[in-house]
Amino acid sequence: MRITDLEPFKNVPFYLWVKDETGTYLWGSERMDRFAGGSVQGRTDADFGPAAESPETAATLQANDWHVLDSGEPLYTHEQIEGAGDVSVCKWPGELDGERVTFGISFAVPRD
């Protein structure tokens, strides 16, 4: 898969992203970019959102990415994100432009 293959997914109504092995974002959906206050490309979790305010949150997100890459298995989890509430997250390993990457998708769970 090539990064250009992701363009049809740019407008999905979810947070969709791809990170390299160092945790740097290679691509993000428009919703992900809006959450980050600009393009996520070239940034890490520690550069925006709640993880920018909390080294522990950034470390947890990175550890989840490494777990996915090391295990080769998808990870399904819930995260508490300030301003969004409970967020369902799925991360899975893959390859993009010949590199190992972590793909991710998440969405907020509406509260009643």
N, C-alpha and C positions, 0 to 999 in steps of 0.2 A: 504494500500500500504506500502511496505517496501522499504528501501533505495536501496536494491539490485535490486529491480524492475526497477530502473532508469538506470542501466548500458547500456541497448541497446541504450539509448539516449546520451551517452557520446560523440559520434562523430558528433552530428548534427551540421550543419553549422550556428548555432545561439548561442547567449548567453542564456543559460538555467541554472536556479539555483533554489535552495530551501533554505529558511531561517526559523529559528525558531521564536518564539514570541519575543525574545530579539533582533532580527536582525542579529543573527549569522548565517553564511552560514553553512548548513549541507551537501550540495552537489553542484557541478557545472560541467557544460560540459567542454570539453577540451578547447573550445574557450574562455569560461569564465576564466578558469585557466590561459590561455596564457595572457589574458587582465590583470589579477591580478599579473602576474609575478611569479606564482606558485599556488599551490592549494588554493582555496578559503575556504575550509573546516576549521571551527574554527575561521574565520576572520569576520569582519564587513565591511560595506562600508567605514568607516572612516580609514580603514587600507590600502587602495590602490586606485589607479585611481584618478580622479578629486575630489572625495569626501574626500580623504586624505588631499588635499590642501585647502578644503573649508568646514568648519563646517556647513555652510548654506546648501550646497549640501547634505552632509551626513544627516542633519536633515530632509530635504525634502524627501529623499529616505526612511528614517525610518518612517516619517509621512504617506507616501503612503502605506507602509506595514501595519501600524496600521489601516489605513482606510479600507484596504481590509479585515483584520481580524475582525474589529468591524462591518463592514457592511455585511460581508458574500457575497459580490458581487465582480465580476471582475472589474479591473480598467484598462482602456486603455488610454495611454498618450504618449506624445512625450517629449523627453529630449534632451538637447543640451550637447553633450559630446565632450570635446576637443580632437581633433585628429580623431574623428569618425563622427562628424557632427550631423545631426538630427537622433535620434534613436527612433524607435517605440517600445513601451514597453507595455506588457500585464502582469498584476499580478493578481493572483486569489488565494482564500483560499482553503485549503485542509487539509488532514491528512496524516502524514507519521510516521510510527512506533508508532502509537497511540498518536501523538502530533499534535496540530494545527500548521500549517505552512503556509507560503506564497510561492507559486510557481511563477516563473517569466520567461519570455522569451522576448528577444529583438533582433532587427537586425537594422543595419544602413540602412538608406534610401539613395540610390545612388544619387549623384548630377549630373545633366546634364552637 
